[in-house]
């Protein structure tokens, strides 16, 4: 089982591309006991939430499209985007070369646990979405 500080450190490490490539900053780090951990990144247009509920082993990556500089409601299907759903739409629209280049970006990172593997996989998916998400209908 991972603790909150370890989770936050892994997120900052594996999602550092948000800051270096896409001009995001860390705006919030939450640790609620040993049950819920979250890191939020923000740029001028949206907030990305990477959270983990340890009791149910649930990892969630959400992209909140800001509405008048405010977070939309979690249940807003137009402004709250779930990464897993976005990837189902995006993967058929990008080339194998794009996928391979992205894979190479993360290629030297090793995971030491099932959760870290999932964090790396989601980081790679998020990077693809941020690079090629404009191929999706708006």
Steps between C-alpha positions, in 0.01 A plus 500: 500500500624847411484798731398851400850648484620215278200543270560873464869444428422239231242727338740794489768276352294317238290802400787751491435539126191703595731773630786468251298454180155643568552790746305356792578571863415299808218682677394249762615189682247318719551219744191390691618242747599178329192494277524780241790675327487759224729730303355776285677677217370813329570705191301792363225278354455200726579306813624142495423289805690180572348327798511165671255344742705236677213317671343405167826517297351757261723728290328790325635752250260784422537804280280787613448758227471826689176695463553871573821403684308266731488122527191343346288250689638146507187376319525754217562274197613787277753664733614204714690252284601152616831392352394139448208610281712748305752233411234274355420783260857613434694178440333416167581851371877508558776315322702207627804723468346755739430223748853360469660843546293552813590152623869583450456816708399284797712200402772534758265527796446183699215426734549335835133435573166447331390853590819652362447306176149645478632850570757465220242360259261787576780754469578369152132513405463853636804618307353357180171676565671833569705469180225371268169570673418765242426208264187430704168672429423783740 
